Amino acid sequence: MSTTDSRDAVTSFLRAEFRRERESGCALLRLIPSTSVRKFLDYFSALDEAGRDALSEALAQVALYAFFPSSPHPSKSGNVAYERYTDAMPLMWNWKYWDMSG
């Protein structure tokens, strides 16, 4: 299998997994006790459908980068959806994100 074929197969898998998770209402992600995950879910759910599609694609590209580091990473390619997401994360504050474990 060529590198291009491998990239295409991994990309298809990642897109399918993101789609499945979205269709389930992020059921698996909601089980993770993480402030970062809660912030992501709140951010993602506030987007319109086009925004969720764009961010899902950007996150698939981020995940693809873990397998193929030569791929363009969304943070380096000017991906607007990804830039908005990464810019928003440190600005999100709410008591529900506060760590109460000590």
C-alpha positions, 0 to 999 in steps of 0.5 A: 500500500502506498503512502497516499493510499495509507493516508487516504485509509486513515483519513477515511477512518478518522472521518468515520469515527468523528461522524459516528461520535457526532451522530451519537451526541458525543456519547463516548466523549461525555464519559471522559471526566476531563475539563478539556473535554467538557470545554470542547463539548460546550464549544462544539455544541454551540457551533452551527452545522457548518462550524461543526463540519469544519472543526470535525474536518480540522480535528481529523487532520490533527489526528492524521498528523499523528500518523503522518507528521509530514501532513499539513497541521491545521495550526500551520495551514491557516485553518480558520475553524481550528484557529477559532477553536484553539483561540477560544479554549483558554478564554472559556471559563465557568465554575463547571470547569473548576477542578474540585479535587483539591 
